[in-house]
Structure formats: C-alpha cells, structure tokens
Amino acid sequence: MLRGDYKPLGALLAWGALVVAFGLCWSLASLLIFGSRHKGSWGDLHTELEAMRKERADAITT
C-alpha cells in the first residue's frame, strides 16, 4: 500500500462532519429567520408552533 497524504476514511469522515455541521447551521438559521419575522410575543410564537406540531402529528396518525 502506498503512503501519502490521501487517507480515504479520514476524508470521508471529515466530509460527513462538514455536511452535518452545514445542516445544523442551516436549520438554526432558518429557525432564527422564522422567529425574527414573527409579529408578537415569544409566547404567541410558541403557541402557534405547538398548534402546528399537533396538527401535523394528527395528520400523520390519521
């Protein structure tokens, strides 16, 4: 086996970690944008999100 700077497993793990980090940052940014566009208090936002979650959960189960 040749020696060199190319280490396939390490490269795959690094790319996987970068993709996961990118996904986490993307979701955090979308949540921040969604929250900043909301008019009203944080309690109202929480109530709206809970209602949306319950509607989606009911749609899945029925």
N, CA, C and O atoms as a Tripos MOL2 file, in Angstrom:
@<TRIPOS>MOLECULE
protein
  248   247    62     0     0
PROTEIN
NO_CHARGES

@<TRIPOS>ATOM
      1 N           0.8460   -1.1760    0.0000 N.3       1 MET1
      2 CA          0.0000    0.0000    0.0000 C.3       1 MET1
      3 C           0.8920    1.2410    0.0000 C.2       1 MET1
      4 O           1.8710    1.3190    0.7420 O.2       1 MET1
      5 N           0.5430    2.1850   -0.8260 N.am      2 LEU2
      6 CA          1.3300    3.4030   -0.9350 C.3       2 LEU2
      7 C           1.0130    4.3330    0.2200 C.2       2 LEU2
      8 O          -0.1160    4.4030    0.7070 O.2       2 LEU2
      9 N           2.0390    5.0380    0.6370 N.am      3 ARG3
     10 CA          1.8380    6.0290    1.6830 C.3       3 ARG3
     11 C           1.6810    7.3940    1.0450 C.2       3 ARG3
     12 O           2.2500    7.6660   -0.0120 O.2       3 ARG3
     13 N           0.9160    8.2390    1.6820 N.am      4 GLY4
     14 CA          0.7310    9.5770    1.1430 C.3       4 GLY4
     15 C          -0.2050   10.3860    2.0240 C.2       4 GLY4
     16 O          -0.5760    9.9690    3.1210 O.2       4 GLY4
     17 N          -0.5650   11.5220    1.5280 N.am      5 ASP5
     18 CA         -1.4390   12.4110    2.2850 C.3       5 ASP5
     19 C          -2.9070   12.0220    2.1820 C.2       5 ASP5
     20 O          -3.7270   12.4630    2.9870 O.2       5 ASP5
     21 N          -3.2420   11.1980    1.1940 N.am      6 TYR6
     22 CA         -4.6310   10.8240    0.9800 C.3       6 TYR6
     23 C          -5.0260    9.6900    1.9190 C.2       6 TYR6
     24 O          -4.4900    8.5840    1.8530 O.2       6 TYR6
     25 N          -5.9610    9.9940    2.7770 N.am      7 LYS7
     26 CA         -6.4750    8.9830    3.6990 C.3       7 LYS7
     27 C          -7.9890    8.9290    3.4900 C.2       7 LYS7
     28 O          -8.7110    9.7940    3.9850 O.2       7 LYS7
     29 N          -8.4760    7.9240    2.7650 N.am      8 PRO8
     30 CA         -9.8890    7.9100    2.3740 C.3       8 PRO8
     31 C         -10.8770    7.9220    3.5310 C.2       8 PRO8
     32 O         -11.8710    8.6460    3.4740 O.2       8 PRO8
     33 N         -10.6350    7.1500    4.5650 N.am      9 LEU9
     34 CA        -11.5870    7.1110    5.6700 C.3       9 LEU9
     35 C         -11.6430    8.4520    6.3800 C.2       9 LEU9
     36 O         -12.7260    8.9430    6.7010 O.2       9 LEU9
     37 N         -10.5010    9.0380    6.6240 N.am     10 GLY10
     38 CA        -10.4630   10.3510    7.2730 C.3      10 GLY10
     39 C         -11.1400   11.4120    6.4350 C.2      10 GLY10
     40 O         -11.8370   12.2780    6.9650 O.2      10 GLY10
     41 N         -10.9370   11.3500    5.1180 N.am     11 ALA11
     42 CA        -11.5640   12.3210    4.2270 C.3      11 ALA11
     43 C         -13.0850   12.1510    4.2300 C.2      11 ALA11
     44 O         -13.8230   13.1360    4.2650 O.2      11 ALA11
     45 N         -13.5480   10.9030    4.1930 N.am     12 LEU12
     46 CA        -14.9920   10.6700    4.2240 C.3      12 LEU12
     47 C         -15.6140   11.1360    5.5350 C.2      12 LEU12
     48 O         -16.6900   11.7350    5.5390 O.2      12 LEU12
     49 N         -14.9440   10.8620    6.6350 N.am     13 LEU13
     50 CA        -15.4570   11.3070    7.9350 C.3      13 LEU13
     51 C         -15.4700   12.8270    8.0350 C.2      13 LEU13
     52 O         -16.4090   13.4090    8.5770 O.2      13 LEU13
     53 N         -14.4330   13.4640    7.5170 N.am     14 ALA14
     54 CA        -14.3820   14.9250    7.5530 C.3      14 ALA14
     55 C         -15.5010   15.5270    6.7060 C.2      14 ALA14
     56 O         -16.1520   16.4820    7.1310 O.2      14 ALA14
     57 N         -15.7310   14.9770    5.5120 N.am     15 TRP15
     58 CA        -16.8190   15.4760    4.6780 C.3      15 TRP15
     59 C         -18.1680   15.2260    5.3420 C.2      15 TRP15
     60 O         -19.0540   16.0800    5.2870 O.2      15 TRP15
     61 N         -18.3280   14.0860    5.9550 N.am     16 GLY16
     62 CA        -19.5740   13.8000    6.6720 C.3      16 GLY16
     63 C         -19.8120   14.7900    7.7980 C.2      16 GLY16
     64 O         -20.9270   15.2770    7.9830 O.2      16 GLY16
     65 N         -18.7520   15.0880    8.5530 N.am     17 ALA17
     66 CA        -18.8740   16.0610    9.6420 C.3      17 ALA17
     67 C         -19.2090   17.4440    9.0920 C.2      17 ALA17
     68 O         -19.9960   18.1720    9.6960 O.2      17 ALA17
     69 N         -18.6280   17.8130    7.9640 N.am     18 LEU18
     70 CA        -18.9230   19.1120    7.3600 C.3      18 LEU18
     71 C         -20.3740   19.1880    6.8860 C.2      18 LEU18
     72 O         -21.0270   20.2200    7.0410 O.2      18 LEU18
     73 N         -20.8740   18.1010    6.3120 N.am     19 VAL19
     74 CA        -22.2660   18.0850    5.8500 C.3      19 VAL19
     75 C         -23.2170   18.1920    7.0380 C.2      19 VAL19
     76 O         -24.2010   18.9290    6.9790 O.2      19 VAL19
     77 N         -22.9340   17.4690    8.1030 N.am     20 VAL20
     78 CA        -23.7810   17.5350    9.2980 C.3      20 VAL20
     79 C         -23.7350   18.9370    9.9070 C.2      20 VAL20
     80 O         -24.7730   19.4800   10.2830 O.2      20 VAL20
     81 N         -22.5430   19.5250   10.0090 N.am     21 ALA21
     82 CA        -22.4160   20.8770   10.5520 C.3      21 ALA21
     83 C         -23.1640   21.8820    9.6790 C.2      21 ALA21
     84 O         -23.8190   22.7890   10.1930 O.2      21 ALA21
     85 N         -23.0650   21.7190    8.3620 N.am     22 PHE22
     86 CA        -23.7890   22.6080    7.4560 C.3      22 PHE22
     87 C         -25.2930   22.4830    7.6640 C.2      22 PHE22
     88 O         -25.9990   23.4910    7.6950 O.2      22 PHE22
     89 N         -25.7850   21.2660    7.8040 N.am     23 GLY23
     90 CA        -27.2150   21.0580    8.0370 C.3      23 GLY23
     91 C         -27.6860   21.6790    9.3390 C.2      23 GLY23
     92 O         -28.7610   22.2770    9.3940 O.2      23 GLY23
     93 N         -26.8890   21.5400   10.3820 N.am     24 LEU24
     94 CA        -27.2520   22.1370   11.6680 C.3      24 LEU24
     95 C         -27.2770   23.6600   11.5950 C.2      24 LEU24
     96 O         -28.1940   24.2990   12.1120 O.2      24 LEU24
     97 N         -26.2720   24.2310   10.9560 N.am     25 CYS25
     98 CA        -26.2360   25.6940   10.8060 C.3      25 CYS25
     99 C         -27.3890   26.1810    9.9510 C.2      25 CYS25
    100 O         -27.9760   27.2240   10.2380 O.2      25 CYS25
    101 N         -27.7240   25.4380    8.9020 N.am     26 TRP26
    102 CA        -28.8280   25.8180    8.0280 C.3      26 TRP26
    103 C         -30.1510   25.8100    8.8000 C.2      26 TRP26
    104 O         -30.9530   26.7340    8.6690 O.2      26 TRP26
    105 N         -30.3760   24.7730    9.6000 N.am     27 SER27
    106 CA        -31.6280   24.6950   10.3480 C.3      27 SER27
    107 C         -31.6930   25.7720   11.4280 C.2      27 SER27
    108 O         -32.7580   26.3420   11.6660 O.2      27 SER27
    109 N         -30.5770   26.0560   12.0780 N.am     28 LEU28
    110 CA        -30.5580   27.1180   13.0760 C.3      28 LEU28
    111 C         -30.8560   28.4670   12.4300 C.2      28 LEU28
    112 O         -31.6210   29.2620   12.9770 O.2      28 LEU28
    113 N         -30.2640   28.7250   11.2850 N.am     29 ALA29
    114 CA        -30.5040   29.9890   10.5860 C.3      29 ALA29
    115 C         -31.9640   30.1060   10.1700 C.2      29 ALA29
    116 O         -32.5580   31.1780   10.2920 O.2      29 ALA29
    117 N         -32.5430   29.0260    9.6830 N.am     30 SER30
    118 CA        -33.9520   29.0970    9.2670 C.3      30 SER30
    119 C         -34.8650   29.3390   10.4650 C.2      30 SER30
    120 O         -35.8500   30.0700   10.3620 O.2      30 SER30
    121 N         -34.5370   28.7250   11.6010 N.am     31 LEU31
    122 CA        -35.3330   28.9730   12.8020 C.3      31 LEU31
    123 C         -35.2120   30.4210   13.2720 C.2      31 LEU31
    124 O         -36.1960   31.0280   13.6940 O.2      31 LEU31
    125 N         -34.0050   30.9680   13.1960 N.am     32 LEU32
    126 CA        -33.8170   32.3620   13.5920 C.3      32 LEU32
    127 C         -34.5520   33.3080   12.6610 C.2      32 LEU32
    128 O         -35.1410   34.2900   13.1130 O.2      32 LEU32
    129 N         -34.5250   33.0250   11.3690 N.am     33 ILE33
    130 CA        -35.2360   33.8660   10.4140 C.3      33 ILE33
    131 C         -36.7350   33.7630   10.6460 C.2      33 ILE33
    132 O         -37.4350   34.7750   10.6280 O.2      33 ILE33
    133 N         -37.2380   32.5470   10.8640 N.am     34 PHE34
    134 CA        -38.6630   32.3630   11.1300 C.3      34 PHE34
    135 C         -39.0760   33.1170   12.3910 C.2      34 PHE34
    136 O         -40.1190   33.7720   12.4130 O.2      34 PHE34
    137 N         -38.2700   33.0270   13.4280 N.am     35 GLY35
    138 CA        -38.5810   33.7220   14.6800 C.3      35 GLY35
    139 C         -38.5100   35.2280   14.5520 C.2      35 GLY35
    140 O         -39.3000   35.9410   15.1700 O.2      35 GLY35
    141 N         -37.5690   35.7240   13.7560 N.am     36 SER36
    142 CA        -37.4330   37.1740   13.6240 C.3      36 SER36
    143 C         -38.5610   37.7770   12.7930 C.2      36 SER36
    144 O         -38.8800   38.9550   12.9570 O.2      36 SER36
    145 N         -39.1640   37.0000   11.9150 N.am     37 ARG37
    146 CA        -40.2630   37.5090   11.0870 C.3      37 ARG37
    147 C         -41.6010   37.4610   11.8120 C.2      37 ARG37
    148 O         -42.5840   38.0250   11.3310 O.2      37 ARG37
    149 N         -41.6530   36.8010   12.9550 N.am     38 HIS38
    150 CA        -42.9040   36.6590   13.6980 C.3      38 HIS38
    151 C         -43.2750   37.9720   14.3610 C.2      38 HIS38
    152 O         -42.4440   38.6360   14.9820 O.2      38 HIS38
    153 N         -44.5360   38.3290   14.2160 N.am     39 LYS39
    154 CA        -45.0460   39.5290   14.8890 C.3      39 LYS39
    155 C         -45.7310   39.0850   16.1770 C.2      39 LYS39
    156 O         -46.6010   38.2150   16.1530 O.2      39 LYS39
    157 N         -45.3500   39.6660   17.2670 N.am     40 GLY40
    158 CA        -45.9650   39.3160   18.5440 C.3      40 GLY40
    159 C         -44.9240   38.8110   19.5310 C.2      40 GLY40
    160 O         -43.7190   38.9210   19.3050 O.2      40 GLY40
    161 N         -45.4140   38.2620   20.6190 N.am     41 SER41
    162 CA        -44.5160   37.8110   21.6810 C.3      41 SER41
    163 C         -43.9980   36.4090   21.3910 C.2      41 SER41
    164 O         -44.5040   35.7020   20.5190 O.2      41 SER41
    165 N         -42.9730   36.0300   22.1490 N.am     42 TRP42
    166 CA        -42.4160   34.6890   22.0050 C.3      42 TRP42
    167 C         -43.4010   33.6390   22.4760 C.2      42 TRP42
    168 O         -43.4100   32.5160   21.9720 O.2      42 TRP42
    169 N         -44.2370   34.0050   23.4490 N.am     43 GLY43
    170 CA        -45.2680   33.0740   23.9110 C.3      43 GLY43
    171 C         -46.2700   32.7600   22.8170 C.2      43 GLY43
    172 O         -46.6980   31.6160   22.6650 O.2      43 GLY43
    173 N         -46.6500   33.7930   22.0440 N.am     44 ASP44
    174 CA        -47.5640   33.5780   20.9220 C.3      44 ASP44
    175 C         -46.9230   32.6720   19.8790 C.2      44 ASP44
    176 O         -47.5790   31.7850   19.3330 O.2      44 ASP44
    177 N         -45.6500   32.8950   19.6060 N.am     45 LEU45
    178 CA        -44.9370   32.0540   18.6460 C.3      45 LEU45
    179 C         -44.9100   30.6040   19.1250 C.2      45 LEU45
    180 O         -45.1320   29.6800   18.3420 O.2      45 LEU45
    181 N         -44.6380   30.4130   20.4100 N.am     46 HIS46
    182 CA        -44.6130   29.0600   20.9740 C.3      46 HIS46
    183 C         -45.9760   28.3980   20.8240 C.2      46 HIS46
    184 O         -46.0600   27.2260   20.4550 O.2      46 HIS46
    185 N         -47.0330   29.1350   21.1050 N.am     47 THR47
    186 CA        -48.3820   28.5900   20.9870 C.3      47 THR47
    187 C         -48.6920   28.2060   19.5410 C.2      47 THR47
    188 O         -49.2630   27.1450   19.2890 O.2      47 THR47
    189 N         -48.3170   29.0650   18.5920 N.am     48 GLU48
    190 CA        -48.5530   28.7690   17.1740 C.3      48 GLU48
    191 C         -47.7670   27.5310   16.7310 C.2      48 GLU48
    192 O         -48.2910   26.6820   16.0100 O.2      48 GLU48
    193 N         -46.5240   27.4360   17.1620 N.am     49 LEU49
    194 CA        -45.7040   26.2840   16.7780 C.3      49 LEU49
    195 C         -46.2380   24.9920   17.3850 C.2      49 LEU49
    196 O         -46.2150   23.9480   16.7330 O.2      49 LEU49
    197 N         -46.7110   25.0490   18.6070 N.am     50 GLU50
    198 CA        -47.3050   23.8670   19.2350 C.3      50 GLU50
    199 C         -48.5580   23.4400   18.4850 C.2      50 GLU50
    200 O         -48.7830   22.2470   18.2840 O.2      50 GLU50
    201 N         -49.3790   24.4050   18.0680 N.am     51 ALA51
    202 CA        -50.5840   24.0790   17.3120 C.3      51 ALA51
    203 C         -50.2170   23.4360   15.9780 C.2      51 ALA51
    204 O         -50.8480   22.4630   15.5630 O.2      51 ALA51
    205 N         -49.1930   23.9770   15.2990 N.am     52 MET52
    206 CA        -48.7460   23.4010   14.0330 C.3      52 MET52
    207 C         -48.2280   21.9820   14.2370 C.2      52 MET52
    208 O         -48.5080   21.0920   13.4340 O.2      52 MET52
    209 N         -47.4720   21.7740   15.3120 N.am     53 ARG53
    210 CA        -46.9310   20.4490   15.5910 C.3      53 ARG53
    211 C         -48.0520   19.4430   15.8410 C.2      53 ARG53
    212 O         -48.0030   18.3200   15.3390 O.2      53 ARG53
    213 N         -49.0610   19.8440   16.6140 N.am     54 LYS54
    214 CA        -50.1760   18.9460   16.9010 C.3      54 LYS54
    215 C         -50.9700   18.6240   15.6380 C.2      54 LYS54
    216 O         -51.3990   17.4860   15.4480 O.2      54 LYS54
    217 N         -51.1700   19.6360   14.7610 N.am     55 GLU55
    218 CA        -51.8890   19.3940   13.5100 C.3      55 GLU55
    219 C         -51.1350   18.3960   12.6420 C.2      55 GLU55
    220 O         -51.7390   17.4930   12.0650 O.2      55 GLU55
    221 N         -49.8330   18.5520   12.5480 N.am     56 ARG56
    222 CA        -49.0270   17.6410   11.7220 C.3      56 ARG56
    223 C         -48.9930   16.2440   12.3240 C.2      56 ARG56
    224 O         -49.0340   15.2530   11.5950 O.2      56 ARG56
    225 N         -48.9190   16.1560   13.6460 N.am     57 ALA57
    226 CA        -48.9270   14.8460   14.2930 C.3      57 ALA57
    227 C         -50.2730   14.1490   14.0730 C.2      57 ALA57
    228 O         -50.3140   12.9410   13.8390 O.2      57 ALA57
    229 N         -51.3620   14.8980   14.1480 N.am     58 ASP58
    230 CA        -52.6950   14.3230   13.9030 C.3      58 ASP58
    231 C         -52.8260   13.8900   12.4380 C.2      58 ASP58
    232 O         -53.4430   12.8650   12.1460 O.2      58 ASP58
    233 N         -52.2490   14.6640   11.5260 N.am     59 ALA59
    234 CA        -52.3380   14.3170   10.1060 C.3      59 ALA59
    235 C         -51.5670   13.0310    9.8230 C.2      59 ALA59
    236 O         -51.9630   12.2490    8.9580 O.2      59 ALA59
    237 N         -50.4840   12.8080   10.5350 N.am     60 ILE60
    238 CA        -49.6930   11.6010   10.3260 C.3      60 ILE60
    239 C         -50.4020   10.3830   10.8940 C.2      60 ILE60
    240 O         -50.3970    9.3210   10.2730 O.2      60 ILE60
    241 N         -51.0110   10.5210   12.0650 N.am     61 THR61
    242 CA        -51.6300    9.3820   12.7330 C.3      61 THR61
    243 C         -52.9840    9.0170   12.1450 C.2      61 THR61
    244 O         -53.4460    7.8900   12.3230 O.2      61 THR61
    245 N         -53.6340    9.9550   11.4430 N.am     62 THR62
    246 CA        -54.9440    9.6240   10.8790 C.3      62 THR62
    247 C         -54.8860    9.4170    9.3860 C.2      62 THR62
    248 O         -55.9080    9.1310    8.7620 O.2      62 THR62
@<TRIPOS>BOND
     1     1     2 1
     2     2     3 1
     3     3     4 2
     4     3     5 am
     5     5     6 1
     6     6     7 1
     7     7     8 2
     8     7     9 am
     9     9    10 1
    10    10    11 1
    11    11    12 2
    12    11    13 am
    13    13    14 1
    14    14    15 1
    15    15    16 2
    16    15    17 am
    17    17    18 1
    18    18    19 1
    19    19    20 2
    20    19    21 am
    21    21    22 1
    22    22    23 1
    23    23    24 2
    24    23    25 am
    25    25    26 1
    26    26    27 1
    27    27    28 2
    28    27    29 am
    29    29    30 1
    30    30    31 1
    31    31    32 2
    32    31    33 am
    33    33    34 1
    34    34    35 1
    35    35    36 2
    36    35    37 am
    37    37    38 1
    38    38    39 1
    39    39    40 2
    40    39    41 am
    41    41    42 1
    42    42    43 1
    43    43    44 2
    44    43    45 am
    45    45    46 1
    46    46    47 1
    47    47    48 2
    48    47    49 am
    49    49    50 1
    50    50    51 1
    51    51    52 2
    52    51    53 am
    53    53    54 1
    54    54    55 1
    55    55    56 2
    56    55    57 am
    57    57    58 1
    58    58    59 1
    59    59    60 2
    60    59    61 am
    61    61    62 1
    62    62    63 1
    63    63    64 2
    64    63    65 am
    65    65    66 1
    66    66    67 1
    67    67    68 2
    68    67    69 am
    69    69    70 1
    70    70    71 1
    71    71    72 2
    72    71    73 am
    73    73    74 1
    74    74    75 1
    75    75    76 2
    76    75    77 am
    77    77    78 1
    78    78    79 1
    79    79    80 2
    80    79    81 am
    81    81    82 1
    82    82    83 1
    83    83    84 2
    84    83    85 am
    85    85    86 1
    86    86    87 1
    87    87    88 2
    88    87    89 am
    89    89    90 1
    90    90    91 1
    91    91    92 2
    92    91    93 am
    93    93    94 1
    94    94    95 1
    95    95    96 2
    96    95    97 am
    97    97    98 1
    98    98    99 1
    99    99   100 2
   100    99   101 am
   101   101   102 1
   102   102   103 1
   103   103   104 2
   104   103   105 am
   105   105   106 1
   106   106   107 1
   107   107   108 2
   108   107   109 am
   109   109   110 1
   110   110   111 1
   111   111   112 2
   112   111   113 am
   113   113   114 1
   114   114   115 1
   115   115   116 2
   116   115   117 am
   117   117   118 1
   118   118   119 1
   119   119   120 2
   120   119   121 am
   121   121   122 1
   122   122   123 1
   123   123   124 2
   124   123   125 am
   125   125   126 1
   126   126   127 1
   127   127   128 2
   128   127   129 am
   129   129   130 1
   130   130   131 1
   131   131   132 2
   132   131   133 am
   133   133   134 1
   134   134   135 1
   135   135   136 2
   136   135   137 am
   137   137   138 1
   138   138   139 1
   139   139   140 2
   140   139   141 am
   141   141   142 1
   142   142   143 1
   143   143   144 2
   144   143   145 am
   145   145   146 1
   146   146   147 1
   147   147   148 2
   148   147   149 am
   149   149   150 1
   150   150   151 1
   151   151   152 2
   152   151   153 am
   153   153   154 1
   154   154   155 1
   155   155   156 2
   156   155   157 am
   157   157   158 1
   158   158   159 1
   159   159   160 2
   160   159   161 am
   161   161   162 1
   162   162   163 1
   163   163   164 2
   164   163   165 am
   165   165   166 1
   166   166   167 1
   167   167   168 2
   168   167   169 am
   169   169   170 1
   170   170   171 1
   171   171   172 2
   172   171   173 am
   173   173   174 1
   174   174   175 1
   175   175   176 2
   176   175   177 am
   177   177   178 1
   178   178   179 1
   179   179   180 2
   180   179   181 am
   181   181   182 1
   182   182   183 1
   183   183   184 2
   184   183   185 am
   185   185   186 1
   186   186   187 1
   187   187   188 2
   188   187   189 am
   189   189   190 1
   190   190   191 1
   191   191   192 2
   192   191   193 am
   193   193   194 1
   194   194   195 1
   195   195   196 2
   196   195   197 am
   197   197   198 1
   198   198   199 1
   199   199   200 2
   200   199   201 am
   201   201   202 1
   202   202   203 1
   203   203   204 2
   204   203   205 am
   205   205   206 1
   206   206   207 1
   207   207   208 2
   208   207   209 am
   209   209   210 1
   210   210   211 1
   211   211   212 2
   212   211   213 am
   213   213   214 1
   214   214   215 1
   215   215   216 2
   216   215   217 am
   217   217   218 1
   218   218   219 1
   219   219   220 2
   220   219   221 am
   221   221   222 1
   222   222   223 1
   223   223   224 2
   224   223   225 am
   225   225   226 1
   226   226   227 1
   227   227   228 2
   228   227   229 am
   229   229   230 1
   230   230   231 1
   231   231   232 2
   232   231   233 am
   233   233   234 1
   234   234   235 1
   235   235   236 2
   236   235   237 am
   237   237   238 1
   238   238   239 1
   239   239   240 2
   240   239   241 am
   241   241   242 1
   242   242   243 1
   243   243   244 2
   244   243   245 am
   245   245   246 1
   246   246   247 1
   247   247   248 2
@<TRIPOS>SUBSTRUCTURE
     1 MET1         2 RESIDUE 1 A MET
     2 LEU2         6 RESIDUE 1 A LEU
     3 ARG3        10 RESIDUE 1 A ARG
     4 GLY4        14 RESIDUE 1 A GLY
     5 ASP5        18 RESIDUE 1 A ASP
     6 TYR6        22 RESIDUE 1 A TYR
     7 LYS7        26 RESIDUE 1 A LYS
     8 PRO8        30 RESIDUE 1 A PRO
     9 LEU9        34 RESIDUE 1 A LEU
    10 GLY10       38 RESIDUE 1 A GLY
    11 ALA11       42 RESIDUE 1 A ALA
    12 LEU12       46 RESIDUE 1 A LEU
    13 LEU13       50 RESIDUE 1 A LEU
    14 ALA14       54 RESIDUE 1 A ALA
    15 TRP15       58 RESIDUE 1 A TRP
    16 GLY16       62 RESIDUE 1 A GLY
    17 ALA17       66 RESIDUE 1 A ALA
    18 LEU18       70 RESIDUE 1 A LEU
    19 VAL19       74 RESIDUE 1 A VAL
    20 VAL20       78 RESIDUE 1 A VAL
    21 ALA21       82 RESIDUE 1 A ALA
    22 PHE22       86 RESIDUE 1 A PHE
    23 GLY23       90 RESIDUE 1 A GLY
    24 LEU24       94 RESIDUE 1 A LEU
    25 CYS25       98 RESIDUE 1 A CYS
    26 TRP26      102 RESIDUE 1 A TRP
    27 SER27      106 RESIDUE 1 A SER
    28 LEU28      110 RESIDUE 1 A LEU
    29 ALA29      114 RESIDUE 1 A ALA
    30 SER30      118 RESIDUE 1 A SER
    31 LEU31      122 RESIDUE 1 A LEU
    32 LEU32      126 RESIDUE 1 A LEU
    33 ILE33      130 RESIDUE 1 A ILE
    34 PHE34      134 RESIDUE 1 A PHE
    35 GLY35      138 RESIDUE 1 A GLY
    36 SER36      142 RESIDUE 1 A SER
    37 ARG37      146 RESIDUE 1 A ARG
    38 HIS38      150 RESIDUE 1 A HIS
    39 LYS39      154 RESIDUE 1 A LYS
    40 GLY40      158 RESIDUE 1 A GLY
    41 SER41      162 RESIDUE 1 A SER
    42 TRP42      166 RESIDUE 1 A TRP
    43 GLY43      170 RESIDUE 1 A GLY
    44 ASP44      174 RESIDUE 1 A ASP
    45 LEU45      178 RESIDUE 1 A LEU
    46 HIS46      182 RESIDUE 1 A HIS
    47 THR47      186 RESIDUE 1 A THR
    48 GLU48      190 RESIDUE 1 A GLU
    49 LEU49      194 RESIDUE 1 A LEU
    50 GLU50      198 RESIDUE 1 A GLU
    51 ALA51      202 RESIDUE 1 A ALA
    52 MET52      206 RESIDUE 1 A MET
    53 ARG53      210 RESIDUE 1 A ARG
    54 LYS54      214 RESIDUE 1 A LYS
    55 GLU55      218 RESIDUE 1 A GLU
    56 ARG56      222 RESIDUE 1 A ARG
    57 ALA57      226 RESIDUE 1 A ALA
    58 ASP58      230 RESIDUE 1 A ASP
    59 ALA59      234 RESIDUE 1 A ALA
    60 ILE60      238 RESIDUE 1 A ILE
    61 THR61      242 RESIDUE 1 A THR
    62 THR62      246 RESIDUE 1 A THR
